[in-house]
Amino acid sequence: MEELFPIFTKTKSFAAYKRVLKTGKTESVEGEGGDTYLQSWVYRTPWGILAVCEDITEKKADNAFQYGLRINGGGYTIFS
């Protein structure tokens, strides 16, 4: 895998894959790829692992916007 996807092997997702293979315990991990944020659930299976991903980009943007409103008293400077 390292030869095919050298950058991926340095991600939180890949580390979670290895931990799940080792421990058998399900994990959830968030990762970023370019302008996209993904939430992944990693499960141990009899044949290895299964990773199910959800695009949470809009949710992250909504949370950042709400955070900006709270800390800036309604301002939008968090995006400048």
Residue pairs with C-beta under 8 A, 6 or more apart in sequence:
1 8
1 9
2 9
8 14
11 31
12 29
12 30
12 31
13 29
13 31
13 38
13 40
13 42
13 51
15 29
16 27
16 29
16 40
16 42
17 42
17 49
17 51
19 25
19 27
20 26
20 27
20 42
20 43
20 44
20 49
21 44
21 48
21 49
23 44
24 44
25 44
26 41
26 42
26 43
26 44
27 41
27 42
28 39
28 40
28 41
28 42
29 39
29 40
29 42
30 37
30 38
30 39
30 40
30 56
31 37
31 38
31 40
32 38
35 57
36 55
36 57
37 55
37 56
37 57
37 59
37 60
38 53
38 54
38 55
38 56
39 53
39 54
39 56
40 51
40 52
40 53
40 54
41 51
41 52
41 53
42 49
42 50
42 51
43 49
43 50
43 51
43 52
64 78
64 79
67 78
68 75
68 76
68 77
68 78
68 79
69 75
71 78
72 78
